[in-house]
Amino acid sequence: MSSYHVEPIGDLIEHDATGQADCVCGPQTRPEKGDDGSVNWIVVHNSLDGRELHEGGR
Ligand SMILES: [Zn+2]
């Protein structure tokens, strides 16, 4: 089983992408099934400058 980390580029903080989903930004981990039936874990990090909030607001 492997995991991928998706981090915001140029964020204000340094994200912990060492494999555990215990980064300070509270990343969301979701499984993604590959073609061969193996499961990859996608760790989606949140930017702390509020970009997502602005983008999803309207
Ligand atoms: Zn993070």
N, CA, C, O and the ligand as a Tripos MOL2 file, in Angstrom:
@<TRIPOS>MOLECULE
protein
  233   231    59     0     0
PROTEIN
NO_CHARGES

@<TRIPOS>ATOM
      1 N           0.8510   -1.1940    0.0000 N.3       1 MET1
      2 CA          0.0000    0.0000    0.0000 C.3       1 MET1
      3 C           0.8910    1.2490    0.0000 C.2       1 MET1
      4 O           1.8680    1.3380    0.7440 O.2       1 MET1
      5 N           0.5380    2.1730   -0.8230 N.am      2 SER2
      6 CA          1.3170    3.4050   -0.8890 C.3       2 SER2
      7 C           0.4000    4.6000   -0.7080 C.2       2 SER2
      8 O          -0.8220    4.4740   -0.7880 O.2       2 SER2
      9 N           0.9850    5.7390   -0.4680 N.am      3 SER3
     10 CA          0.1840    6.9310   -0.2720 C.3       3 SER3
     11 C           0.7780    8.0970   -1.0450 C.2       3 SER3
     12 O           1.9920    8.2060   -1.2220 O.2       3 SER3
     13 N          -0.1090    8.9580   -1.4960 N.am      4 TYR4
     14 CA          0.3270   10.1610   -2.1810 C.3       4 TYR4
     15 C          -0.0860   11.3690   -1.3630 C.2       4 TYR4
     16 O          -1.1370   11.3750   -0.7230 O.2       4 TYR4
     17 N           0.7430   12.3730   -1.3940 N.am      5 HIS5
     18 CA          0.4100   13.5930   -0.6720 C.3       5 HIS5
     19 C           0.1390   14.7170   -1.6510 C.2       5 HIS5
     20 O           0.9370   14.9910   -2.5480 O.2       5 HIS5
     21 N          -0.9930   15.3580   -1.4630 N.am      6 VAL6
     22 CA         -1.3410   16.5080   -2.2890 C.3       6 VAL6
     23 C          -1.2470   17.7430   -1.4090 C.2       6 VAL6
     24 O          -2.0440   17.9230   -0.4880 O.2       6 VAL6
     25 N          -0.2710   18.5880   -1.6970 N.am      7 GLU7
     26 CA         -0.0670   19.7700   -0.8630 C.3       7 GLU7
     27 C          -0.2740   21.0410   -1.6720 C.2       7 GLU7
     28 O           0.0040   21.0740   -2.8710 O.2       7 GLU7
     29 N          -0.7560   22.0750   -1.0210 N.am      8 PRO8
     30 CA         -0.8300   23.3770   -1.6760 C.3       8 PRO8
     31 C           0.5850   23.8860   -1.9670 C.2       8 PRO8
     32 O           1.4810   23.7720   -1.1310 O.2       8 PRO8
     33 N           0.7680   24.4390   -3.1460 N.am      9 ILE9
     34 CA          2.0810   24.9510   -3.5150 C.3       9 ILE9
     35 C           2.3020   26.3160   -2.8760 C.2       9 ILE9
     36 O           1.4380   27.1900   -2.9530 O.2       9 ILE9
     37 N           3.4440   26.4950   -2.2550 N.am     10 GLY10
     38 CA          3.7920   27.7970   -1.6970 C.3      10 GLY10
     39 C           2.9250   28.1890   -0.5290 C.2      10 GLY10
     40 O           2.5730   29.3590   -0.3760 O.2      10 GLY10
     41 N           2.5720   27.2060    0.3120 N.am     11 ASP11
     42 CA          1.7290   27.5370    1.4510 C.3      11 ASP11
     43 C           2.5580   28.2020    2.5450 C.2      11 ASP11
     44 O           3.7880   28.1960    2.5040 O.2      11 ASP11
     45 N           1.8650   28.7700    3.5180 N.am     12 LEU12
     46 CA          2.5340   29.5130    4.5800 C.3      12 LEU12
     47 C           3.2710   28.6000    5.5420 C.2      12 LEU12
     48 O           4.2350   29.0140    6.1850 O.2      12 LEU12
     49 N           2.8200   27.3600    5.6420 N.am     13 ILE13
     50 CA          3.4340   26.4460    6.5930 C.3      13 ILE13
     51 C           4.1150   25.3040    5.8550 C.2      13 ILE13
     52 O           3.9230   25.1110    4.6550 O.2      13 ILE13
     53 N           4.9090   24.5600    6.5990 N.am     14 GLU14
     54 CA          5.5540   23.3940    6.0330 C.3      14 GLU14
     55 C           4.7170   22.1690    6.3410 C.2      14 GLU14
     56 O           4.3890   21.9070    7.4980 O.2      14 GLU14
     57 N           4.3750   21.4230    5.3120 N.am     15 HIS15
     58 CA          3.5040   20.2750    5.5080 C.3      15 HIS15
     59 C           4.3170   19.0160    5.7750 C.2      15 HIS15
     60 O           5.4110   18.8350    5.2390 O.2      15 HIS15
     61 N           3.7680   18.1710    6.5970 N.am     16 ASP16
     62 CA          4.4230   16.9230    6.9360 C.3      16 ASP16
     63 C           3.9610   15.8460    5.9660 C.2      16 ASP16
     64 O           2.8570   15.3150    6.0870 O.2      16 ASP16
     65 N           4.8160   15.5340    5.0080 N.am     17 ALA17
     66 CA          4.4550   14.5500    3.9900 C.3      17 ALA17
     67 C           5.3070   13.2950    4.1400 C.2      17 ALA17
     68 O           5.7330   12.6960    3.1520 O.2      17 ALA17
     69 N           5.5450   12.9100    5.3810 N.am     18 THR18
     70 CA          6.4280   11.7790    5.6240 C.3      18 THR18
     71 C           5.6840   10.4550    5.5960 C.2      18 THR18
     72 O           6.2930    9.3940    5.7280 O.2      18 THR18
     73 N           4.3770   10.5130    5.4250 N.am     19 GLY19
     74 CA          3.6420    9.2580    5.3230 C.3      19 GLY19
     75 C           2.5000    9.1550    6.2990 C.2      19 GLY19
     76 O           1.4780    8.5500    5.9750 O.2      19 GLY19
     77 N           2.6320    9.7250    7.4900 N.am     20 GLN20
     78 CA          1.5240    9.7170    8.4330 C.3      20 GLN20
     79 C           0.6470   10.9280    8.1850 C.2      20 GLN20
     80 O           1.1340   12.0060    7.8430 O.2      20 GLN20
     81 N          -0.6400   10.7410    8.3580 N.am     21 ALA21
     82 CA         -1.5730   11.8310    8.0980 C.3      21 ALA21
     83 C          -1.7830   12.6470    9.3630 C.2      21 ALA21
     84 O          -2.9120   12.8490    9.8080 O.2      21 ALA21
     85 N          -0.6710   13.1140    9.9390 N.am     22 ASP22
     86 CA         -0.8030   13.8820   11.1740 C.3      22 ASP22
     87 C          -0.2260   15.2810   11.0010 C.2      22 ASP22
     88 O           0.3280   15.8650   11.9320 O.2      22 ASP22
     89 N          -0.3650   15.7910    9.8160 N.am     23 CYS23
     90 CA          0.1080   17.1440    9.5430 C.3      23 CYS23
     91 C          -0.7590   18.1460   10.3130 C.2      23 CYS23
     92 O          -1.9040   17.8530   10.6570 O.2      23 CYS23
     93 N          -0.2040   19.3180   10.5750 N.am     24 VAL24
     94 CA         -0.9150   20.3170   11.3760 C.3      24 VAL24
     95 C          -2.1430   20.8710   10.6550 C.2      24 VAL24
     96 O          -3.0310   21.4360   11.2930 O.2      24 VAL24
     97 N          -2.2000   20.7170    9.3400 N.am     25 CYS25
     98 CA         -3.3160   21.2920    8.5880 C.3      25 CYS25
     99 C          -4.5450   20.3920    8.6400 C.2      25 CYS25
    100 O          -5.6040   20.7670    8.1350 O.2      25 CYS25
    101 N          -4.4210   19.2050    9.2440 N.am     26 GLY26
    102 CA         -5.5570   18.2980    9.3160 C.3      26 GLY26
    103 C          -5.9510   17.7550    7.9640 C.2      26 GLY26
    104 O          -7.0850   17.9570    7.5290 O.2      26 GLY26
    105 N          -5.0560   17.0760    7.2920 N.am     27 PRO27
    106 CA         -5.3390   16.5920    5.9430 C.3      27 PRO27
    107 C          -6.3980   15.5040    5.9250 C.2      27 PRO27
    108 O          -6.5870   14.7840    6.9050 O.2      27 PRO27
    109 N          -7.0810   15.3950    4.8050 N.am     28 GLN28
    110 CA         -8.0860   14.3580    4.6380 C.3      28 GLN28
    111 C          -7.4670   13.2030    3.8710 C.2      28 GLN28
    112 O          -6.8330   13.3950    2.8340 O.2      28 GLN28
    113 N          -7.6610   12.0020    4.3960 N.am     29 THR29
    114 CA         -7.1380   10.8130    3.7420 C.3      29 THR29
    115 C          -8.2770   10.0490    3.0960 C.2      29 THR29
    116 O          -9.2770    9.7390    3.7430 O.2      29 THR29
    117 N          -8.1190    9.7500    1.8270 N.am     30 ARG30
    118 CA         -9.1640    8.9980    1.1520 C.3      30 ARG30
    119 C          -8.5290    7.9070    0.2870 C.2      30 ARG30
    120 O          -7.4880    8.1190   -0.3330 O.2      30 ARG30
    121 N          -9.1690    6.7410    0.2570 N.am     31 PRO31
    122 CA         -8.6420    5.6290   -0.5320 C.3      31 PRO31
    123 C          -8.9760    5.7960   -2.0040 C.2      31 PRO31
    124 O         -10.0420    6.2960   -2.3650 O.2      31 PRO31
    125 N          -8.0580    5.3760   -2.8360 N.am     32 GLU32
    126 CA         -8.3240    5.4080   -4.2640 C.3      32 GLU32
    127 C          -7.8660    4.0880   -4.8650 C.2      32 GLU32
    128 O          -6.6960    3.7200   -4.7660 O.2      32 GLU32
    129 N          -8.7930    3.3880   -5.4840 N.am     33 LYS33
    130 CA         -8.5010    2.0570   -5.9830 C.3      33 LYS33
    131 C          -7.8240    2.1230   -7.3480 C.2      33 LYS33
    132 O          -8.2660    2.8390   -8.2460 O.2      33 LYS33
    133 N          -6.7540    1.3680   -7.4780 N.am     34 GLY34
    134 CA         -6.0660    1.3170   -8.7540 C.3      34 GLY34
    135 C          -6.6730    0.2680   -9.6630 C.2      34 GLY34
    136 O          -7.5730   -0.4720   -9.2660 O.2      34 GLY34
    137 N          -6.1720    0.2110  -10.8860 N.am     35 ASP35
    138 CA         -6.7120   -0.7220  -11.8710 C.3      35 ASP35
    139 C          -6.4980   -2.1690  -11.4570 C.2      35 ASP35
    140 O          -7.2920   -3.0430  -11.8060 O.2      35 ASP35
    141 N          -5.4350   -2.4190  -10.7200 N.am     36 ASP36
    142 CA         -5.1310   -3.7980  -10.3300 C.3      36 ASP36
    143 C          -5.7750   -4.1660   -9.0040 C.2      36 ASP36
    144 O          -5.4880   -5.2290   -8.4540 O.2      36 ASP36
    145 N          -6.6410   -3.3060   -8.4800 N.am     37 GLY37
    146 CA         -7.3380   -3.6150   -7.2570 C.3      37 GLY37
    147 C          -6.6110   -3.1700   -5.9980 C.2      37 GLY37
    148 O          -7.1550   -3.2750   -4.8990 O.2      37 GLY37
    149 N          -5.3930   -2.6770   -6.1470 N.am     38 SER38
    150 CA         -4.6620   -2.1820   -4.9830 C.3      38 SER38
    151 C          -5.2230   -0.8190   -4.5750 C.2      38 SER38
    152 O          -5.7830   -0.0840   -5.3880 O.2      38 SER38
    153 N          -5.0550   -0.5130   -3.3080 N.am     39 VAL39
    154 CA         -5.6020    0.7420   -2.7980 C.3      39 VAL39
    155 C          -4.4650    1.7050   -2.4860 C.2      39 VAL39
    156 O          -3.5490    1.3860   -1.7280 O.2      39 VAL39
    157 N          -4.5430    2.8740   -3.0790 N.am     40 ASN40
    158 CA         -3.6060    3.9450   -2.7450 C.3      40 ASN40
    159 C          -4.3140    4.9460   -1.8470 C.2      40 ASN40
    160 O          -5.4980    5.2300   -2.0260 O.2      40 ASN40
    161 N          -3.5800    5.4730   -0.8840 N.am     41 TRP41
    162 CA         -4.1650    6.4690    0.0150 C.3      41 TRP41
    163 C          -3.7220    7.8550   -0.4170 C.2      41 TRP41
    164 O          -2.5330    8.1590   -0.5030 O.2      41 TRP41
    165 N          -4.7160    8.6790   -0.6840 N.am     42 ILE42
    166 CA         -4.4340   10.0440   -1.0880 C.3      42 ILE42
    167 C          -4.5880   10.9420    0.1390 C.2      42 ILE42
    168 O          -5.6700   11.0280    0.7190 O.2      42 ILE42
    169 N          -3.5140   11.6040    0.5250 N.am     43 VAL43
    170 CA         -3.5570   12.5240    1.6600 C.3      43 VAL43
    171 C          -3.6320   13.9470    1.1170 C.2      43 VAL43
    172 O          -2.6670   14.4750    0.5640 O.2      43 VAL43
    173 N          -4.8040   14.5500    1.2900 N.am     44 VAL44
    174 CA         -5.0330   15.8840    0.7380 C.3      44 VAL44
    175 C          -4.8200   16.9170    1.8330 C.2      44 VAL44
    176 O          -5.5770   16.9770    2.8010 O.2      44 VAL44
    177 N          -3.7830   17.7280    1.6690 N.am     45 HIS45
    178 CA         -3.4730   18.7480    2.6660 C.3      45 HIS45
    179 C          -4.2820   20.0110    2.4030 C.2      45 HIS45
    180 O          -4.6610   20.3070    1.2700 O.2      45 HIS45
    181 N          -4.5320   20.7370    3.4700 N.am     46 ASN46
    182 CA         -5.2740   21.9890    3.3560 C.3      46 ASN46
    183 C          -4.3100   23.1590    3.4770 C.2      46 ASN46
    184 O          -3.3900   23.1430    4.2950 O.2      46 ASN46
    185 N          -4.5330   24.1630    2.6600 N.am     47 SER47
    186 CA         -3.7340   25.3760    2.8060 C.3      47 SER47
    187 C          -4.2880   26.1860    3.9710 C.2      47 SER47
    188 O          -5.4980   26.2270    4.1930 O.2      47 SER47
    189 N          -3.3980   26.8220    4.7060 N.am     48 LEU48
    190 CA         -3.8370   27.5340    5.9020 C.3      48 LEU48
    191 C          -4.0540   29.0170    5.6560 C.2      48 LEU48
    192 O          -4.2980   29.7750    6.5950 O.2      48 LEU48
    193 N          -3.9680   29.4310    4.4190 N.am     49 ASP49
    194 CA         -4.2110   30.8430    4.1420 C.3      49 ASP49
    195 C          -5.6330   31.0940    3.6420 C.2      49 ASP49
    196 O          -5.9730   32.1980    3.2160 O.2      49 ASP49
    197 N          -6.4520   30.0470    3.7050 N.am     50 GLY50
    198 CA         -7.8700   30.2430    3.4290 C.3      50 GLY50
    199 C          -8.2360   30.2560    1.9610 C.2      50 GLY50
    200 O          -9.3000   30.7440    1.5830 O.2      50 GLY50
    201 N          -7.3480   29.7150    1.1270 N.am     51 ARG51
    202 CA         -7.6350   29.7550   -0.3040 C.3      51 ARG51
    203 C          -8.8900   28.9650   -0.6700 C.2      51 ARG51
    204 O          -9.7100   29.4000   -1.4780 O.2      51 ARG51
    205 N          -9.0120   27.7900   -0.0500 N.am     52 GLU52
    206 CA        -10.1690   26.9630   -0.3720 C.3      52 GLU52
    207 C         -11.4730   27.6650   -0.0210 C.2      52 GLU52
    208 O         -12.4570   27.5800   -0.7550 O.2      52 GLU52
    209 N         -11.4660   28.3510    1.0970 N.am     53 LEU53
    210 CA        -12.6830   29.0240    1.5360 C.3      53 LEU53
    211 C         -13.1160   30.0690    0.5200 C.2      53 LEU53
    212 O         -14.3020   30.2050    0.2210 O.2      53 LEU53
    213 N         -12.1610   30.7940    0.0020 N.am     54 HIS54
    214 CA        -12.4960   31.8550   -0.9540 C.3      54 HIS54
    215 C         -12.9780   31.2520   -2.2790 C.2      54 HIS54
    216 O         -13.9190   31.7390   -2.9060 O.2      54 HIS54
    217 N         -12.2920   30.1670   -2.6800 N.am     55 GLU55
    218 CA        -12.6380   29.5850   -3.9710 C.3      55 GLU55
    219 C         -14.0200   28.9490   -3.9460 C.2      55 GLU55
    220 O         -14.7510   29.0090   -4.9340 O.2      55 GLU55
    221 N         -14.3850   28.3350   -2.8080 N.am     56 GLY56
    222 CA        -15.6460   27.6190   -2.7490 C.3      56 GLY56
    223 C         -16.8080   28.4930   -2.3170 C.2      56 GLY56
    224 O         -17.9480   28.0330   -2.2560 O.2      56 GLY56
    225 N         -16.5250   29.7420   -2.0210 N.am     57 GLY57
    226 CA        -17.5490   30.5980   -1.4420 C.3      57 GLY57
    227 C         -18.6330   31.0140   -2.4190 C.2      57 GLY57
    228 O         -19.7930   31.1650   -2.0350 O.2      57 GLY57
    229 N         -18.2710   31.1970   -3.6580 N.am     58 ARG58
    230 CA        -19.2770   31.7150   -4.5830 C.3      58 ARG58
    231 C         -19.1840   31.0930   -5.9510 C.2      58 ARG58
    232 O         -19.9680   31.4320   -6.8380 O.2      58 ARG58
    233 ZN         -0.4850   19.5510    5.5820 Zn       59 ZN59
@<TRIPOS>BOND
     1     1     2 1
     2     2     3 1
     3     3     4 2
     4     3     5 am
     5     5     6 1
     6     6     7 1
     7     7     8 2
     8     7     9 am
     9     9    10 1
    10    10    11 1
    11    11    12 2
    12    11    13 am
    13    13    14 1
    14    14    15 1
    15    15    16 2
    16    15    17 am
    17    17    18 1
    18    18    19 1
    19    19    20 2
    20    19    21 am
    21    21    22 1
    22    22    23 1
    23    23    24 2
    24    23    25 am
    25    25    26 1
    26    26    27 1
    27    27    28 2
    28    27    29 am
    29    29    30 1
    30    30    31 1
    31    31    32 2
    32    31    33 am
    33    33    34 1
    34    34    35 1
    35    35    36 2
    36    35    37 am
    37    37    38 1
    38    38    39 1
    39    39    40 2
    40    39    41 am
    41    41    42 1
    42    42    43 1
    43    43    44 2
    44    43    45 am
    45    45    46 1
    46    46    47 1
    47    47    48 2
    48    47    49 am
    49    49    50 1
    50    50    51 1
    51    51    52 2
    52    51    53 am
    53    53    54 1
    54    54    55 1
    55    55    56 2
    56    55    57 am
    57    57    58 1
    58    58    59 1
    59    59    60 2
    60    59    61 am
    61    61    62 1
    62    62    63 1
    63    63    64 2
    64    63    65 am
    65    65    66 1
    66    66    67 1
    67    67    68 2
    68    67    69 am
    69    69    70 1
    70    70    71 1
    71    71    72 2
    72    71    73 am
    73    73    74 1
    74    74    75 1
    75    75    76 2
    76    75    77 am
    77    77    78 1
    78    78    79 1
    79    79    80 2
    80    79    81 am
    81    81    82 1
    82    82    83 1
    83    83    84 2
    84    83    85 am
    85    85    86 1
    86    86    87 1
    87    87    88 2
    88    87    89 am
    89    89    90 1
    90    90    91 1
    91    91    92 2
    92    91    93 am
    93    93    94 1
    94    94    95 1
    95    95    96 2
    96    95    97 am
    97    97    98 1
    98    98    99 1
    99    99   100 2
   100    99   101 am
   101   101   102 1
   102   102   103 1
   103   103   104 2
   104   103   105 am
   105   105   106 1
   106   106   107 1
   107   107   108 2
   108   107   109 am
   109   109   110 1
   110   110   111 1
   111   111   112 2
   112   111   113 am
   113   113   114 1
   114   114   115 1
   115   115   116 2
   116   115   117 am
   117   117   118 1
   118   118   119 1
   119   119   120 2
   120   119   121 am
   121   121   122 1
   122   122   123 1
   123   123   124 2
   124   123   125 am
   125   125   126 1
   126   126   127 1
   127   127   128 2
   128   127   129 am
   129   129   130 1
   130   130   131 1
   131   131   132 2
   132   131   133 am
   133   133   134 1
   134   134   135 1
   135   135   136 2
   136   135   137 am
   137   137   138 1
   138   138   139 1
   139   139   140 2
   140   139   141 am
   141   141   142 1
   142   142   143 1
   143   143   144 2
   144   143   145 am
   145   145   146 1
   146   146   147 1
   147   147   148 2
   148   147   149 am
   149   149   150 1
   150   150   151 1
   151   151   152 2
   152   151   153 am
   153   153   154 1
   154   154   155 1
   155   155   156 2
   156   155   157 am
   157   157   158 1
   158   158   159 1
   159   159   160 2
   160   159   161 am
   161   161   162 1
   162   162   163 1
   163   163   164 2
   164   163   165 am
   165   165   166 1
   166   166   167 1
   167   167   168 2
   168   167   169 am
   169   169   170 1
   170   170   171 1
   171   171   172 2
   172   171   173 am
   173   173   174 1
   174   174   175 1
   175   175   176 2
   176   175   177 am
   177   177   178 1
   178   178   179 1
   179   179   180 2
   180   179   181 am
   181   181   182 1
   182   182   183 1
   183   183   184 2
   184   183   185 am
   185   185   186 1
   186   186   187 1
   187   187   188 2
   188   187   189 am
   189   189   190 1
   190   190   191 1
   191   191   192 2
   192   191   193 am
   193   193   194 1
   194   194   195 1
   195   195   196 2
   196   195   197 am
   197   197   198 1
   198   198   199 1
   199   199   200 2
   200   199   201 am
   201   201   202 1
   202   202   203 1
   203   203   204 2
   204   203   205 am
   205   205   206 1
   206   206   207 1
   207   207   208 2
   208   207   209 am
   209   209   210 1
   210   210   211 1
   211   211   212 2
   212   211   213 am
   213   213   214 1
   214   214   215 1
   215   215   216 2
   216   215   217 am
   217   217   218 1
   218   218   219 1
   219   219   220 2
   220   219   221 am
   221   221   222 1
   222   222   223 1
   223   223   224 2
   224   223   225 am
   225   225   226 1
   226   226   227 1
   227   227   228 2
   228   227   229 am
   229   229   230 1
   230   230   231 1
   231   231   232 2
@<TRIPOS>SUBSTRUCTURE
     1 MET1         2 RESIDUE 1 A MET
     2 SER2         6 RESIDUE 1 A SER
     3 SER3        10 RESIDUE 1 A SER
     4 TYR4        14 RESIDUE 1 A TYR
     5 HIS5        18 RESIDUE 1 A HIS
     6 VAL6        22 RESIDUE 1 A VAL
     7 GLU7        26 RESIDUE 1 A GLU
     8 PRO8        30 RESIDUE 1 A PRO
     9 ILE9        34 RESIDUE 1 A ILE
    10 GLY10       38 RESIDUE 1 A GLY
    11 ASP11       42 RESIDUE 1 A ASP
    12 LEU12       46 RESIDUE 1 A LEU
    13 ILE13       50 RESIDUE 1 A ILE
    14 GLU14       54 RESIDUE 1 A GLU
    15 HIS15       58 RESIDUE 1 A HIS
    16 ASP16       62 RESIDUE 1 A ASP
    17 ALA17       66 RESIDUE 1 A ALA
    18 THR18       70 RESIDUE 1 A THR
    19 GLY19       74 RESIDUE 1 A GLY
    20 GLN20       78 RESIDUE 1 A GLN
    21 ALA21       82 RESIDUE 1 A ALA
    22 ASP22       86 RESIDUE 1 A ASP
    23 CYS23       90 RESIDUE 1 A CYS
    24 VAL24       94 RESIDUE 1 A VAL
    25 CYS25       98 RESIDUE 1 A CYS
    26 GLY26      102 RESIDUE 1 A GLY
    27 PRO27      106 RESIDUE 1 A PRO
    28 GLN28      110 RESIDUE 1 A GLN
    29 THR29      114 RESIDUE 1 A THR
    30 ARG30      118 RESIDUE 1 A ARG
    31 PRO31      122 RESIDUE 1 A PRO
    32 GLU32      126 RESIDUE 1 A GLU
    33 LYS33      130 RESIDUE 1 A LYS
    34 GLY34      134 RESIDUE 1 A GLY
    35 ASP35      138 RESIDUE 1 A ASP
    36 ASP36      142 RESIDUE 1 A ASP
    37 GLY37      146 RESIDUE 1 A GLY
    38 SER38      150 RESIDUE 1 A SER
    39 VAL39      154 RESIDUE 1 A VAL
    40 ASN40      158 RESIDUE 1 A ASN
    41 TRP41      162 RESIDUE 1 A TRP
    42 ILE42      166 RESIDUE 1 A ILE
    43 VAL43      170 RESIDUE 1 A VAL
    44 VAL44      174 RESIDUE 1 A VAL
    45 HIS45      178 RESIDUE 1 A HIS
    46 ASN46      182 RESIDUE 1 A ASN
    47 SER47      186 RESIDUE 1 A SER
    48 LEU48      190 RESIDUE 1 A LEU
    49 ASP49      194 RESIDUE 1 A ASP
    50 GLY50      198 RESIDUE 1 A GLY
    51 ARG51      202 RESIDUE 1 A ARG
    52 GLU52      206 RESIDUE 1 A GLU
    53 LEU53      210 RESIDUE 1 A LEU
    54 HIS54      214 RESIDUE 1 A HIS
    55 GLU55      218 RESIDUE 1 A GLU
    56 GLY56      222 RESIDUE 1 A GLY
    57 GLY57      226 RESIDUE 1 A GLY
    58 ARG58      230 RESIDUE 1 A ARG
    59 ZN59       233 GROUP 0 **** ****
